[in-house]
Structure formats: structure tokens, C-alpha cells
């Protein structure tokens, strides 16, 4: 016989921008509640950041500034267009 009990479960409902401290999402309705950008670094033994993981969540405005900086450096941000409902990749730039 199963023993059941009602329990509270925390879940992620959105993100706060680590730069400007504003909410990344424009609404709390899904799936837009999960609109955010991430700057992520995963570093190994031979790097200067031995076995560290770096992460920064960004709102759209802060992301645009970071992307502009990457563009200025001559870098490239890979852009993938996908179908929101199916998750299928539509095109890649
Ligand atoms: Zn921001």
C-alpha cells in the first residue's frame, strides 16, 4: 500500500538578471517565464580557473549589450530559430 502525503515542491518559475537585477521574464506565464540568456563557463584543470563553473543569467536588454560586445570583438553568437511548440530546429545562423 502506498503511503501518500501532500508535500510542497519548489520549482523554478523564472530568473533574475545577474547584471541589472531585474526579472528576465516579461510575464510569469509559461513558456515566456523562462526567457533568459546565460553566460556559462566550464573550466578544467589546465585553465586558470581550475575546475570552476561560472554562470550569469541575463535579461534581454543586458544580453543585447553583451552580444554587441561580442560582435565588437569580432566574435559570433550562434542563433538557432526553433518552433516553440514542437522544439524543432527551423534554421541556424
Ligand atoms: Zn539585465
PDB file of the backbone (N, CA, C, O) and the ligand in Angstrom, with CONECT records:
HET     ZN  A 101       1
ATOM      1  N   UNK A   1       0.845  -1.187   0.000  1.00  0.00           N
ATOM      2  CA  UNK A   1       0.000   0.000   0.000  1.00  0.00           C
ATOM      3  C   UNK A   1       0.884   1.242   0.000  1.00  0.00           C
ATOM      4  O   UNK A   1       1.880   1.318   0.720  1.00  0.00           O
ATOM      5  N   UNK A   2       0.507   2.184  -0.801  1.00  0.00           N
ATOM      6  CA  UNK A   2       1.262   3.439  -0.876  1.00  0.00           C
ATOM      7  C   UNK A   2       0.936   4.328   0.309  1.00  0.00           C
ATOM      8  O   UNK A   2      -0.202   4.392   0.773  1.00  0.00           O
ATOM      9  N   UNK A   3       1.923   4.984   0.764  1.00  0.00           N
ATOM     10  CA  UNK A   3       1.706   5.984   1.808  1.00  0.00           C
ATOM     11  C   UNK A   3       1.839   7.339   1.132  1.00  0.00           C
ATOM     12  O   UNK A   3       2.898   7.642   0.581  1.00  0.00           O
ATOM     13  N   UNK A   4       0.849   8.124   1.158  1.00  0.00           N
ATOM     14  CA  UNK A   4       0.864   9.418   0.475  1.00  0.00           C
ATOM     15  C   UNK A   4       0.724  10.554   1.469  1.00  0.00           C
ATOM     16  O   UNK A   4       0.085  10.451   2.516  1.00  0.00           O
ATOM     17  N   UNK A   5       1.379  11.668   1.063  1.00  0.00           N
ATOM     18  CA  UNK A   5       1.327  12.855   1.892  1.00  0.00           C
ATOM     19  C   UNK A   5       1.460  14.049   0.965  1.00  0.00           C
ATOM     20  O   UNK A   5       2.259  14.009   0.030  1.00  0.00           O
ATOM     21  N   UNK A   6       0.727  15.069   1.190  1.00  0.00           N
ATOM     22  CA  UNK A   6       0.845  16.273   0.386  1.00  0.00           C
ATOM     23  C   UNK A   6       2.127  17.005   0.789  1.00  0.00           C
ATOM     24  O   UNK A   6       2.342  17.299   1.965  1.00  0.00           O
ATOM     25  N   UNK A   7       2.989  17.298  -0.218  1.00  0.00           N
ATOM     26  CA  UNK A   7       4.245  17.992   0.083  1.00  0.00           C
ATOM     27  C   UNK A   7       4.385  19.218  -0.812  1.00  0.00           C
ATOM     28  O   UNK A   7       3.907  19.242  -1.946  1.00  0.00           O
ATOM     29  N   UNK A   8       5.039  20.212  -0.283  1.00  0.00           N
ATOM     30  CA  UNK A   8       5.336  21.413  -1.061  1.00  0.00           C
ATOM     31  C   UNK A   8       6.579  21.143  -1.899  1.00  0.00           C
ATOM     32  O   UNK A   8       7.575  20.634  -1.384  1.00  0.00           O
ATOM     33  N   UNK A   9       6.533  21.477  -3.181  1.00  0.00           N
ATOM     34  CA  UNK A   9       7.689  21.283  -4.046  1.00  0.00           C
ATOM     35  C   UNK A   9       8.059  22.621  -4.671  1.00  0.00           C
ATOM     36  O   UNK A   9       7.227  23.263  -5.312  1.00  0.00           O
ATOM     37  N   UNK A  10       9.308  23.039  -4.483  1.00  0.00           N
ATOM     38  CA  UNK A  10       9.766  24.285  -5.093  1.00  0.00           C
ATOM     39  C   UNK A  10      10.117  24.025  -6.536  1.00  0.00           C
ATOM     40  O   UNK A  10      10.694  22.989  -6.868  1.00  0.00           O
ATOM     41  N   UNK A  11       9.766  24.974  -7.402  1.00  0.00           N
ATOM     42  CA  UNK A  11      10.173  24.851  -8.792  1.00  0.00           C
ATOM     43  C   UNK A  11      10.604  26.210  -9.306  1.00  0.00           C
ATOM     44  O   UNK A  11      10.180  27.245  -8.792  1.00  0.00           O
ATOM     45  N   UNK A  12      11.439  26.198 -10.309  1.00  0.00           N
ATOM     46  CA  UNK A  12      11.920  27.447 -10.906  1.00  0.00           C
ATOM     47  C   UNK A  12      10.767  28.062 -11.679  1.00  0.00           C
ATOM     48  O   UNK A  12      10.149  27.405 -12.518  1.00  0.00           O
ATOM     49  N   UNK A  13      10.479  29.325 -11.394  1.00  0.00           N
ATOM     50  CA  UNK A  13       9.378  29.990 -12.089  1.00  0.00           C
ATOM     51  C   UNK A  13       9.873  31.178 -12.924  1.00  0.00           C
ATOM     52  O   UNK A  13       9.078  31.905 -13.520  1.00  0.00           O
ATOM     53  N   UNK A  14      11.180  31.360 -12.954  1.00  0.00           N
ATOM     54  CA  UNK A  14      11.752  32.447 -13.729  1.00  0.00           C
ATOM     55  C   UNK A  14      13.155  32.743 -13.243  1.00  0.00           C
ATOM     56  O   UNK A  14      13.676  32.067 -12.356  1.00  0.00           O
ATOM     57  N   UNK A  15      13.768  33.772 -13.841  1.00  0.00           N
ATOM     58  CA  UNK A  15      15.141  34.121 -13.486  1.00  0.00           C
ATOM     59  C   UNK A  15      15.259  35.625 -13.270  1.00  0.00           C
ATOM     60  O   UNK A  15      14.520  36.408 -13.867  1.00  0.00           O
ATOM     61  N   UNK A  16      16.193  36.021 -12.415  1.00  0.00           N
ATOM     62  CA  UNK A  16      16.520  37.421 -12.207  1.00  0.00           C
ATOM     63  C   UNK A  16      17.853  37.682 -12.896  1.00  0.00           C
ATOM     64  O   UNK A  16      18.774  36.870 -12.812  1.00  0.00           O
ATOM     65  N   UNK A  17      17.949  38.810 -13.571  1.00  0.00           N
ATOM     66  CA  UNK A  17      19.177  39.163 -14.279  1.00  0.00           C
ATOM     67  C   UNK A  17      20.301  39.404 -13.272  1.00  0.00           C
ATOM     68  O   UNK A  17      20.139  40.188 -12.337  1.00  0.00           O
ATOM     69  N   UNK A  18      21.425  38.744 -13.457  1.00  0.00           N
ATOM     70  CA  UNK A  18      22.564  38.897 -12.547  1.00  0.00           C
ATOM     71  C   UNK A  18      23.317  40.208 -12.791  1.00  0.00           C
ATOM     72  O   UNK A  18      24.224  40.545 -12.030  1.00  0.00           O
ATOM     73  N   UNK A  19      22.953  40.948 -13.839  1.00  0.00           N
ATOM     74  CA  UNK A  19      23.611  42.228 -14.123  1.00  0.00           C
ATOM     75  C   UNK A  19      22.767  43.391 -13.590  1.00  0.00           C
ATOM     76  O   UNK A  19      23.233  44.160 -12.749  1.00  0.00           O
ATOM     77  N   UNK A  20      21.532  43.521 -14.077  1.00  0.00           N
ATOM     78  CA  UNK A  20      20.697  44.667 -13.682  1.00  0.00           C
ATOM     79  C   UNK A  20      19.740  44.342 -12.535  1.00  0.00           C
ATOM     80  O   UNK A  20      19.075  45.232 -12.005  1.00  0.00           O
ATOM     81  N   UNK A  21      19.673  43.071 -12.155  1.00  0.00           N
ATOM     82  CA  UNK A  21      18.848  42.581 -11.034  1.00  0.00           C
ATOM     83  C   UNK A  21      17.342  42.641 -11.305  1.00  0.00           C
ATOM     84  O   UNK A  21      16.545  42.462 -10.384  1.00  0.00           O
ATOM     85  N   UNK A  22      16.945  42.890 -12.554  1.00  0.00           N
ATOM     86  CA  UNK A  22      15.514  42.894 -12.891  1.00  0.00           C
ATOM     87  C   UNK A  22      15.106  41.483 -13.318  1.00  0.00           C
ATOM     88  O   UNK A  22      15.959  40.673 -13.682  1.00  0.00           O
ATOM     89  N   UNK A  23      13.798  41.186 -13.275  1.00  0.00           N
ATOM     90  CA  UNK A  23      13.362  39.869 -13.761  1.00  0.00           C
ATOM     91  C   UNK A  23      13.683  39.712 -15.245  1.00  0.00           C
ATOM     92  O   UNK A  23      13.524  40.655 -16.021  1.00  0.00           O
ATOM     93  N   UNK A  24      14.129  38.535 -15.633  1.00  0.00           N
ATOM     94  CA  UNK A  24      14.437  38.278 -17.041  1.00  0.00           C
ATOM     95  C   UNK A  24      13.158  38.101 -17.857  1.00  0.00           C
ATOM     96  O   UNK A  24      13.117  38.410 -19.047  1.00  0.00           O
ATOM     97  N   UNK A  25      12.123  37.602 -17.198  1.00  0.00           N
ATOM     98  CA  UNK A  25      10.890  37.296 -17.914  1.00  0.00           C
ATOM     99  C   UNK A  25       9.966  38.511 -17.960  1.00  0.00           C
ATOM    100  O   UNK A  25       9.975  39.350 -17.060  1.00  0.00           O
ATOM    101  N   UNK A  26       9.178  38.589 -19.015  1.00  0.00           N
ATOM    102  CA  UNK A  26       8.216  39.665 -19.155  1.00  0.00           C
ATOM    103  C   UNK A  26       6.882  39.290 -18.537  1.00  0.00           C
ATOM    104  O   UNK A  26       6.033  40.154 -18.318  1.00  0.00           O
ATOM    105  N   UNK A  27       6.692  38.015 -18.255  1.00  0.00           N
ATOM    106  CA  UNK A  27       5.455  37.519 -17.663  1.00  0.00           C
ATOM    107  C   UNK A  27       5.784  36.265 -16.859  1.00  0.00           C
ATOM    108  O   UNK A  27       6.832  35.648 -17.049  1.00  0.00           O
ATOM    109  N   UNK A  28       4.879  35.900 -15.965  1.00  0.00           N
ATOM    110  CA  UNK A  28       5.099  34.671 -15.205  1.00  0.00           C
ATOM    111  C   UNK A  28       4.403  33.487 -15.868  1.00  0.00           C
ATOM    112  O   UNK A  28       4.451  32.364 -15.367  1.00  0.00           O
ATOM    113  N   UNK A  29       3.751  33.754 -17.011  1.00  0.00           N
ATOM    114  CA  UNK A  29       3.094  32.677 -17.744  1.00  0.00           C
ATOM    115  C   UNK A  29       4.133  31.876 -18.519  1.00  0.00           C
ATOM    116  O   UNK A  29       5.029  32.452 -19.135  1.00  0.00           O
ATOM    117  N   UNK A  30       4.016  30.556 -18.490  1.00  0.00           N
ATOM    118  CA  UNK A  30       4.929  29.716 -19.267  1.00  0.00           C
ATOM    119  C   UNK A  30       4.536  29.753 -20.730  1.00  0.00           C
ATOM    120  O   UNK A  30       3.350  29.940 -21.001  1.00  0.00           O
ATOM    121  N   UNK A  31       5.418  29.593 -21.688  1.00  0.00           N
ATOM    122  CA  UNK A  31       6.846  29.365 -21.523  1.00  0.00           C
ATOM    123  C   UNK A  31       7.666  30.648 -21.416  1.00  0.00           C
ATOM    124  O   UNK A  31       8.878  30.590 -21.210  1.00  0.00           O
ATOM    125  N   UNK A  32       7.008  31.821 -21.557  1.00  0.00           N
ATOM    126  CA  UNK A  32       7.760  33.071 -21.522  1.00  0.00           C
ATOM    127  C   UNK A  32       8.411  33.326 -20.165  1.00  0.00           C
ATOM    128  O   UNK A  32       9.348  34.118 -20.072  1.00  0.00           O
ATOM    129  N   UNK A  33       7.930  32.671 -19.119  1.00  0.00           N
ATOM    130  CA  UNK A  33       8.524  32.840 -17.798  1.00  0.00           C
ATOM    131  C   UNK A  33       9.983  32.416 -17.790  1.00  0.00           C
ATOM    132  O   UNK A  33      10.747  32.810 -16.909  1.00  0.00           O
ATOM    133  N   UNK A  34      10.367  31.616 -18.770  1.00  0.00           N
ATOM    134  CA  UNK A  34      11.738  31.106 -18.809  1.00  0.00           C
ATOM    135  C   UNK A  34      12.601  31.795 -19.859  1.00  0.00           C
ATOM    136  O   UNK A  34      13.582  31.228 -20.340  1.00  0.00           O
ATOM    137  N   UNK A  35      12.223  33.035 -20.212  1.00  0.00           N
ATOM    138  CA  UNK A  35      13.051  33.794 -21.144  1.00  0.00           C
ATOM    139  C   UNK A  35      14.263  34.340 -20.399  1.00  0.00           C
ATOM    140  O   UNK A  35      14.110  35.101 -19.444  1.00  0.00           O
ATOM    141  N   UNK A  36      15.428  33.973 -20.814  1.00  0.00           N
ATOM    142  CA  UNK A  36      16.657  34.473 -20.208  1.00  0.00           C
ATOM    143  C   UNK A  36      17.828  34.058 -21.079  1.00  0.00           C
ATOM    144  O   UNK A  36      17.700  33.183 -21.936  1.00  0.00           O
ATOM    145  N   UNK A  37      18.953  34.685 -20.856  1.00  0.00           N
ATOM    146  CA  UNK A  37      20.188  34.279 -21.526  1.00  0.00           C
ATOM    147  C   UNK A  37      21.166  33.846 -20.446  1.00  0.00           C
ATOM    148  O   UNK A  37      21.060  34.262 -19.293  1.00  0.00           O
ATOM    149  N   UNK A  38      22.105  33.020 -20.824  1.00  0.00           N
ATOM    150  CA  UNK A  38      23.098  32.538 -19.875  1.00  0.00           C
ATOM    151  C   UNK A  38      24.496  32.701 -20.447  1.00  0.00           C
ATOM    152  O   UNK A  38      24.759  32.325 -21.589  1.00  0.00           O
ATOM    153  N   UNK A  39      25.376  33.258 -19.656  1.00  0.00           N
ATOM    154  CA  UNK A  39      26.806  33.243 -19.964  1.00  0.00           C
ATOM    155  C   UNK A  39      27.363  32.130 -19.088  1.00  0.00           C
ATOM    156  O   UNK A  39      27.266  32.180 -17.862  1.00  0.00           O
ATOM    157  N   UNK A  40      27.942  31.134 -19.727  1.00  0.00           N
ATOM    158  CA  UNK A  40      28.358  29.969 -18.967  1.00  0.00           C
ATOM    159  C   UNK A  40      29.805  29.608 -19.295  1.00  0.00           C
ATOM    160  O   UNK A  40      30.181  29.523 -20.464  1.00  0.00           O
ATOM    161  N   UNK A  41      30.588  29.402 -18.285  1.00  0.00           N
ATOM    162  CA  UNK A  41      31.967  28.960 -18.465  1.00  0.00           C
ATOM    163  C   UNK A  41      32.203  27.690 -17.672  1.00  0.00           C
ATOM    164  O   UNK A  41      31.875  27.614 -16.488  1.00  0.00           O
ATOM    165  N   UNK A  42      32.770  26.698 -18.331  1.00  0.00           N
ATOM    166  CA  UNK A  42      33.083  25.432 -17.669  1.00  0.00           C
ATOM    167  C   UNK A  42      34.585  25.239 -17.818  1.00  0.00           C
ATOM    168  O   UNK A  42      35.079  25.051 -18.930  1.00  0.00           O
ATOM    169  N   UNK A  43      35.308  25.285 -16.718  1.00  0.00           N
ATOM    170  CA  UNK A  43      36.766  25.324 -16.775  1.00  0.00           C
ATOM    171  C   UNK A  43      37.389  24.065 -16.200  1.00  0.00           C
ATOM    172  O   UNK A  43      36.921  23.511 -15.206  1.00  0.00           O
ATOM    173  N   UNK A  44      38.442  23.636 -16.844  1.00  0.00           N
ATOM    174  CA  UNK A  44      39.110  22.411 -16.431  1.00  0.00           C
ATOM    175  C   UNK A  44      40.477  22.659 -15.810  1.00  0.00           C
ATOM    176  O   UNK A  44      40.858  23.797 -15.534  1.00  0.00           O
ATOM    177  N   UNK A  45      41.197  21.580 -15.601  1.00  0.00           N
ATOM    178  CA  UNK A  45      42.455  21.568 -14.867  1.00  0.00           C
ATOM    179  C   UNK A  45      43.510  22.514 -15.427  1.00  0.00           C
ATOM    180  O   UNK A  45      44.216  23.166 -14.657  1.00  0.00           O
ATOM    181  N   UNK A  46      43.634  22.606 -16.755  1.00  0.00           N
ATOM    182  CA  UNK A  46      44.714  23.406 -17.339  1.00  0.00           C
ATOM    183  C   UNK A  46      44.339  24.871 -17.541  1.00  0.00           C
ATOM    184  O   UNK A  46      45.148  25.640 -18.061  1.00  0.00           O
ATOM    185  N   UNK A  47      43.159  25.268 -17.152  1.00  0.00           N
ATOM    186  CA  UNK A  47      42.772  26.677 -17.250  1.00  0.00           C
ATOM    187  C   UNK A  47      43.235  27.407 -15.994  1.00  0.00           C
ATOM    188  O   UNK A  47      43.711  26.792 -15.040  1.00  0.00           O
ATOM    189  N   UNK A  48      43.089  28.706 -16.013  1.00  0.00           N
ATOM    190  CA  UNK A  48      43.408  29.496 -14.825  1.00  0.00           C
ATOM    191  C   UNK A  48      42.278  29.459 -13.806  1.00  0.00           C
ATOM    192  O   UNK A  48      42.376  30.055 -12.734  1.00  0.00           O
ATOM    193  N   UNK A  49      41.215  28.763 -14.145  1.00  0.00           N
ATOM    194  CA  UNK A  49      40.049  28.669 -13.252  1.00  0.00           C
ATOM    195  C   UNK A  49      39.756  27.192 -12.986  1.00  0.00           C
ATOM    196  O   UNK A  49      38.646  26.710 -13.211  1.00  0.00           O
ATOM    197  N   UNK A  50      40.733  26.524 -12.525  1.00  0.00           N
ATOM    198  CA  UNK A  50      40.719  25.072 -12.342  1.00  0.00           C
ATOM    199  C   UNK A  50      39.406  24.549 -11.752  1.00  0.00           C
ATOM    200  O   UNK A  50      39.042  24.872 -10.622  1.00  0.00           O
ATOM    201  N   UNK A  51      38.715  23.742 -12.539  1.00  0.00           N
ATOM    202  CA  UNK A  51      37.508  23.043 -12.114  1.00  0.00           C
ATOM    203  C   UNK A  51      36.417  23.960 -11.556  1.00  0.00           C
ATOM    204  O   UNK A  51      35.710  23.612 -10.610  1.00  0.00           O
ATOM    205  N   UNK A  52      36.301  25.148 -12.173  1.00  0.00           N
ATOM    206  CA  UNK A  52      35.241  26.069 -11.766  1.00  0.00           C
ATOM    207  C   UNK A  52      34.166  26.108 -12.838  1.00  0.00           C
ATOM    208  O   UNK A  52      34.431  25.861 -14.015  1.00  0.00           O
ATOM    209  N   UNK A  53      32.973  26.415 -12.420  1.00  0.00           N
ATOM    210  CA  UNK A  53      31.845  26.569 -13.314  1.00  0.00           C
ATOM    211  C   UNK A  53      31.311  27.985 -13.084  1.00  0.00           C
ATOM    212  O   UNK A  53      30.949  28.333 -11.960  1.00  0.00           O
ATOM    213  N   UNK A  54      31.260  28.793 -14.128  1.00  0.00           N
ATOM    214  CA  UNK A  54      30.786  30.169 -13.997  1.00  0.00           C
ATOM    215  C   UNK A  54      29.466  30.314 -14.738  1.00  0.00           C
ATOM    216  O   UNK A  54      29.307  29.785 -15.838  1.00  0.00           O
ATOM    217  N   UNK A  55      28.528  31.022 -14.147  1.00  0.00           N
ATOM    218  CA  UNK A  55      27.231  31.202 -14.797  1.00  0.00           C
ATOM    219  C   UNK A  55      26.651  32.563 -14.448  1.00  0.00           C
ATOM    220  O   UNK A  55      26.734  33.011 -13.304  1.00  0.00           O
ATOM    221  N   UNK A  56      26.060  33.220 -15.450  1.00  0.00           N
ATOM    222  CA  UNK A  56      25.433  34.526 -15.255  1.00  0.00           C
ATOM    223  C   UNK A  56      24.141  34.543 -16.069  1.00  0.00           C
ATOM    224  O   UNK A  56      24.174  34.367 -17.287  1.00  0.00           O
ATOM    225  N   UNK A  57      23.010  34.752 -15.408  1.00  0.00           N
ATOM    226  CA  UNK A  57      21.740  34.870 -16.123  1.00  0.00           C
ATOM    227  C   UNK A  57      21.540  36.328 -16.521  1.00  0.00           C
ATOM    228  O   UNK A  57      21.865  37.243 -15.763  1.00  0.00           O
ATOM    229  N   UNK A  58      21.002  36.529 -17.718  1.00  0.00           N
ATOM    230  CA  UNK A  58      20.822  37.894 -18.226  1.00  0.00           C
ATOM    231  C   UNK A  58      19.420  38.099 -18.785  1.00  0.00           C
ATOM    232  O   UNK A  58      18.830  37.192 -19.372  1.00  0.00           O
ATOM    233  N   UNK A  59      18.897  39.313 -18.593  1.00  0.00           N
ATOM    234  CA  UNK A  59      17.635  39.701 -19.226  1.00  0.00           C
ATOM    235  C   UNK A  59      17.937  40.046 -20.693  1.00  0.00           C
ATOM    236  O   UNK A  59      19.097  40.094 -21.101  1.00  0.00           O
ATOM    237  N   UNK A  60      16.907  40.279 -21.454  1.00  0.00           N
ATOM    238  CA  UNK A  60      17.104  40.541 -22.887  1.00  0.00           C
ATOM    239  C   UNK A  60      17.937  41.799 -23.123  1.00  0.00           C
ATOM    240  O   UNK A  60      18.808  41.804 -23.993  1.00  0.00           O
ATOM    241  N   UNK A  61      17.684  42.870 -22.360  1.00  0.00           N
ATOM    242  CA  UNK A  61      18.436  44.115 -22.566  1.00  0.00           C
ATOM    243  C   UNK A  61      19.926  43.930 -22.279  1.00  0.00           C
ATOM    244  O   UNK A  61      20.769  44.378 -23.056  1.00  0.00           O
ATOM    245  N   UNK A  62      20.247  43.276 -21.172  1.00  0.00           N
ATOM    246  CA  UNK A  62      21.659  43.058 -20.828  1.00  0.00           C
ATOM    247  C   UNK A  62      22.298  42.094 -21.829  1.00  0.00           C
ATOM    248  O   UNK A  62      23.460  42.257 -22.198  1.00  0.00           O
ATOM    249  N   UNK A  63      21.539  41.099 -22.261  1.00  0.00           N
ATOM    250  CA  UNK A  63      22.056  40.169 -23.262  1.00  0.00           C
ATOM    251  C   UNK A  63      22.421  40.918 -24.542  1.00  0.00           C
ATOM    252  O   UNK A  63      23.467  40.667 -25.139  1.00  0.00           O
ATOM    253  N   UNK A  64      21.548  41.843 -24.960  1.00  0.00           N
ATOM    254  CA  UNK A  64      21.818  42.595 -26.186  1.00  0.00           C
ATOM    255  C   UNK A  64      23.137  43.360 -26.075  1.00  0.00           C
ATOM    256  O   UNK A  64      23.886  43.456 -27.048  1.00  0.00           O
ATOM    257  N   UNK A  65      23.420  43.903 -24.890  1.00  0.00           N
ATOM    258  CA  UNK A  65      24.683  44.627 -24.689  1.00  0.00           C
ATOM    259  C   UNK A  65      25.880  43.675 -24.741  1.00  0.00           C
ATOM    260  O   UNK A  65      26.916  44.006 -25.317  1.00  0.00           O
ATOM    261  N   UNK A  66      25.732  42.501 -24.143  1.00  0.00           N
ATOM    262  CA  UNK A  66      26.816  41.505 -24.173  1.00  0.00           C
ATOM    263  C   UNK A  66      27.035  41.033 -25.606  1.00  0.00           C
ATOM    264  O   UNK A  66      28.177  40.886 -26.043  1.00  0.00           O
ATOM    265  N   UNK A  67      25.952  40.794 -26.338  1.00  0.00           N
ATOM    266  CA  UNK A  67      26.069  40.347 -27.734  1.00  0.00           C
ATOM    267  C   UNK A  67      26.759  41.417 -28.582  1.00  0.00           C
ATOM    268  O   UNK A  67      27.591  41.110 -29.436  1.00  0.00           O
ATOM    269  N   UNK A  68      26.396  42.682 -28.330  1.00  0.00           N
ATOM    270  CA  UNK A  68      27.033  43.791 -29.050  1.00  0.00           C
ATOM    271  C   UNK A  68      28.546  43.794 -28.774  1.00  0.00           C
ATOM    272  O   UNK A  68      29.342  44.039 -29.680  1.00  0.00           O
ATOM    273  N   UNK A  69      28.933  43.524 -27.531  1.00  0.00           N
ATOM    274  CA  UNK A  69      30.344  43.454 -27.155  1.00  0.00           C
ATOM    275  C   UNK A  69      31.047  42.316 -27.900  1.00  0.00           C
ATOM    276  O   UNK A  69      32.157  42.483 -28.404  1.00  0.00           O
ATOM    277  N   UNK A  70      30.384  41.161 -27.960  1.00  0.00           N
ATOM    278  CA  UNK A  70      30.938  40.006 -28.686  1.00  0.00           C
ATOM    279  C   UNK A  70      31.104  40.365 -30.165  1.00  0.00           C
ATOM    280  O   UNK A  70      32.125  40.046 -30.775  1.00  0.00           O
ATOM    281  N   UNK A  71      30.098  41.027 -30.737  1.00  0.00           N
ATOM    282  CA  UNK A  71      30.165  41.459 -32.139  1.00  0.00           C
ATOM    283  C   UNK A  71      31.345  42.406 -32.347  1.00  0.00           C
ATOM    284  O   UNK A  71      32.078  42.288 -33.329  1.00  0.00           O
ATOM    285  N   UNK A  72      31.526  43.363 -31.400  1.00  0.00           N
ATOM    286  CA  UNK A  72      32.616  44.339 -31.491  1.00  0.00           C
ATOM    287  C   UNK A  72      33.979  43.653 -31.471  1.00  0.00           C
ATOM    288  O   UNK A  72      34.922  44.115 -32.114  1.00  0.00           O
ATOM    289  N   UNK A  73      34.079  42.545 -30.727  1.00  0.00           N
ATOM    290  CA  UNK A  73      35.336  41.789 -30.648  1.00  0.00           C
ATOM    291  C   UNK A  73      35.569  40.946 -31.895  1.00  0.00           C
ATOM    292  O   UNK A  73      36.622  40.330 -32.062  1.00  0.00           O
ATOM    293  N   UNK A  74      34.556  40.931 -32.771  1.00  0.00           N
ATOM    294  CA  UNK A  74      34.671  40.121 -33.983  1.00  0.00           C
ATOM    295  C   UNK A  74      34.202  38.692 -33.757  1.00  0.00           C
ATOM    296  O   UNK A  74      34.411  37.821 -34.602  1.00  0.00           O
ATOM    297  N   UNK A  75      33.573  38.458 -32.625  1.00  0.00           N
ATOM    298  CA  UNK A  75      33.076  37.117 -32.309  1.00  0.00           C
ATOM    299  C   UNK A  75      31.722  36.860 -32.934  1.00  0.00           C
ATOM    300  O   UNK A  75      31.185  37.690 -33.668  1.00  0.00           O
ATOM    301  N   UNK A  76      31.188  35.701 -32.630  1.00  0.00           N
ATOM    302  CA  UNK A  76      29.900  35.328 -33.197  1.00  0.00           C
ATOM    303  C   UNK A  76      29.048  34.640 -32.135  1.00  0.00           C
ATOM    304  O   UNK A  76      29.525  33.775 -31.401  1.00  0.00           O
ATOM    305  N   UNK A  77      27.810  35.031 -32.069  1.00  0.00           N
ATOM    306  CA  UNK A  77      26.834  34.336 -31.226  1.00  0.00           C
ATOM    307  C   UNK A  77      26.004  33.481 -32.168  1.00  0.00           C
ATOM    308  O   UNK A  77      25.365  33.998 -33.084  1.00  0.00           O
ATOM    309  N   UNK A  78      26.014  32.183 -31.946  1.00  0.00           N
ATOM    310  CA  UNK A  78      25.213  31.284 -32.796  1.00  0.00           C
ATOM    311  C   UNK A  78      23.727  31.468 -32.468  1.00  0.00           C
ATOM    312  O   UNK A  78      23.333  31.445 -31.302  1.00  0.00           O
ATOM    313  N   UNK A  79      22.916  31.649 -33.503  1.00  0.00           N
ATOM    314  CA  UNK A  79      21.483  31.868 -33.324  1.00  0.00           C
ATOM    315  C   UNK A  79      20.727  30.704 -33.958  1.00  0.00           C
ATOM    316  O   UNK A  79      20.920  30.389 -35.132  1.00  0.00           O
ATOM    317  N   UNK A  80      19.873  30.080 -33.173  1.00  0.00           N
ATOM    318  CA  UNK A  80      19.038  28.983 -33.674  1.00  0.00           C
ATOM    319  C   UNK A  80      17.581  29.407 -33.551  1.00  0.00           C
ATOM    320  O   UNK A  80      17.137  29.867 -32.499  1.00  0.00           O
ATOM    321  N   UNK A  81      16.851  29.242 -34.642  1.00  0.00           N
ATOM    322  CA  UNK A  81      15.413  29.523 -34.632  1.00  0.00           C
ATOM    323  C   UNK A  81      14.711  28.186 -34.454  1.00  0.00           C
ATOM    324  O   UNK A  81      15.008  27.215 -35.150  1.00  0.00           O
ATOM    325  N   UNK A  82      13.788  28.151 -33.523  1.00  0.00           N
ATOM    326  CA  UNK A  82      13.109  26.876 -33.281  1.00  0.00           C
ATOM    327  C   UNK A  82      11.614  27.098 -33.105  1.00  0.00           C
ATOM    328  O   UNK A  82      11.174  28.191 -32.748  1.00  0.00           O
ATOM    329  N   UNK A  83      10.850  26.064 -33.357  1.00  0.00           N
ATOM    330  CA  UNK A  83       9.411  26.083 -33.171  1.00  0.00           C
ATOM    331  C   UNK A  83       9.112  25.947 -31.681  1.00  0.00           C
ATOM    332  O   UNK A  83       9.494  24.962 -31.050  1.00  0.00           O
ATOM    333  N   UNK A  84       8.432  26.936 -31.132  1.00  0.00           N
ATOM    334  CA  UNK A  84       8.160  26.965 -29.695  1.00  0.00           C
ATOM    335  C   UNK A  84       7.322  25.764 -29.232  1.00  0.00           C
ATOM    336  O   UNK A  84       7.520  25.248 -28.132  1.00  0.00           O
ATOM    337  N   UNK A  85       6.412  25.339 -30.061  1.00  0.00           N
ATOM    338  CA  UNK A  85       5.520  24.247 -29.653  1.00  0.00           C
ATOM    339  C   UNK A  85       6.171  22.876 -29.764  1.00  0.00           C
ATOM    340  O   UNK A  85       6.017  22.033 -28.881  1.00  0.00           O
ATOM    341  N   UNK A  86       6.903  22.658 -30.860  1.00  0.00           N
ATOM    342  CA  UNK A  86       7.475  21.322 -31.077  1.00  0.00           C
ATOM    343  C   UNK A  86       8.932  21.229 -30.624  1.00  0.00           C
ATOM    344  O   UNK A  86       9.440  20.137 -30.372  1.00  0.00           O
ATOM    345  N   UNK A  87       9.608  22.390 -30.521  1.00  0.00           N
ATOM    346  CA  UNK A  87      11.022  22.382 -30.169  1.00  0.00           C
ATOM    347  C   UNK A  87      11.920  22.060 -31.344  1.00  0.00           C
ATOM    348  O   UNK A  87      13.140  22.001 -31.191  1.00  0.00           O
ATOM    349  N   UNK A  88      11.333  21.848 -32.526  1.00  0.00           N
ATOM    350  CA  UNK A  88      12.126  21.517 -33.703  1.00  0.00           C
ATOM    351  C   UNK A  88      12.932  22.715 -34.195  1.00  0.00           C
ATOM    352  O   UNK A  88      12.456  23.850 -34.204  1.00  0.00           O
ATOM    353  N   UNK A  89      14.165  22.429 -34.603  1.00  0.00           N
ATOM    354  CA  UNK A  89      15.051  23.465 -35.138  1.00  0.00           C
ATOM    355  C   UNK A  89      14.538  23.869 -36.521  1.00  0.00           C
ATOM    356  O   UNK A  89      14.318  23.016 -37.382  1.00  0.00           O
ATOM    357  N   UNK A  90      14.348  25.178 -36.727  1.00  0.00           N
ATOM    358  CA  UNK A  90      13.859  25.675 -38.010  1.00  0.00           C
ATOM    359  C   UNK A  90      15.026  26.136 -38.883  1.00  0.00           C
ATOM    360  O   UNK A  90      15.091  25.786 -40.061  1.00  0.00           O
ATOM    361  N   UNK A  91      15.950  26.918 -38.314  1.00  0.00           N
ATOM    362  CA  UNK A  91      17.149  27.318 -39.054  1.00  0.00           C
ATOM    363  C   UNK A  91      18.221  27.764 -38.066  1.00  0.00           C
ATOM    364  O   UNK A  91      17.942  28.073 -36.908  1.00  0.00           O
ATOM    365  N   UNK A  92      19.450  27.786 -38.559  1.00  0.00           N
ATOM    366  CA  UNK A  92      20.597  28.143 -37.726  1.00  0.00           C
ATOM    367  C   UNK A  92      21.419  29.187 -38.459  1.00  0.00           C
ATOM    368  O   UNK A  92      21.691  29.038 -39.650  1.00  0.00           O
ATOM    369  N   UNK A  93      21.823  30.258 -37.750  1.00  0.00           N
ATOM    370  CA  UNK A  93      22.634  31.307 -38.387  1.00  0.00           C
ATOM    371  C   UNK A  93      24.050  31.219 -37.892  1.00  0.00           C
ATOM    372  O   UNK A  93      24.898  32.011 -38.302  1.00  0.00           O
TER     373      UNK A  93
HETATM  374 ZN    ZN A 101      19.542  42.795 -17.070  1.00  0.00          ZN
END
